[in-house]
Amino acid sequence: MNRRQFLKDASTAGIFFSSCGACARRAFAQSSAPKRRQVTVGGQRVRTIDIHAHVIIPEATALMGVNTAPTDASVIAPKRFETMDEWGMDMQALSINANWYSIDRNVATKMIQVQNEALAALCAKYPDRFVAFASVALQFPELAAEQLEEGIKKHNLRGAAIGGHVNGDELSNPKFDPFWKKAEELGCLIFMHPQGIPEMDKRLAGRGGLTNVIGNPLETTIFLSHLIFDGTLDKFPGLKICAAHGGGYLPSYAARSDYGCVRFAGDCKALKKKPTEYLKQLYFDSMVFTPEGLRHLVAESGVSQIMIGTDYPFPWSTTTVDHVLNTPGLTDTDKRAILGGNAAKLLKI
């Protein structure tokens, strides 16, 4: 999905937060919000935390010349709360898809400042419903490191949201090491969300929404594989990285990477462990759609590495809680961890 299509879809889906707090409060007071679903496991109340939920800050996109100013119909904080209550989502970790990697330093600096301040204000206003990931200008890695540190220490943000590549450069490129070093130093979570693979748009064109359905998880697979094979995860073993959409295709076919180290041994001689073992230090959202998909993800990575994700407000997963509750083989302890315990620990909630 390209930047303009994302913004168009976002507007249709209504993911803006207006600066008109009084309007939102009035609308919320007048709404007939459903009763908040109380999620329990084994008779114990669970605080659920959605690791994958989107938002846009119109004031920031305006700096790129993209008009996403909210209308009356998009003053939708009440609607978001109603949906969260219906789905059984106590909290969301808000992230903004990176669409600013091509802009110049001055505009990027101002845009990130506006976004992170706005995210901090939202979290301060609704501390029982939201935490957020900072935005960073990864096209300038040292600046991104500074923005990450400021976001966490000044604005109480809980990590950063990033794309899967920066203008065609893989994030395993050593030029991004200042950012990874800072993320490891701060011990914060980095949430990676794919932005598509532009060079494959022609092959993925046509029916089926393949640029999203195939392109997004494929980009995630490429991103993670480069971090493994190019040595980034060995260089920064303390990194905490969560990959959207269940880690793409990597967890489903990771053993091929291990066997690739037999076929192409020279490419793996510098690795400190087998490729599949790195899955145990990565994190994933639960967007794999079926009980068998979730069971397999648990088998490959471990329960401690998985958190629920909805991709709100995009209509990919509306039964995320039930997906976890109804997956055979998960213990009550497992379910509590995936539904909220793992995210609470990583996000310091």
Order of alpha helices (4+ residues) and beta strands (2+ residues): alpha-alpha-beta-beta-beta-alpha-alpha-beta-alpha-beta-beta-alpha-beta-beta-beta-alpha-beta-alpha-alpha-alpha-alpha-beta-alpha-beta-alpha-beta-alpha-alpha-alpha
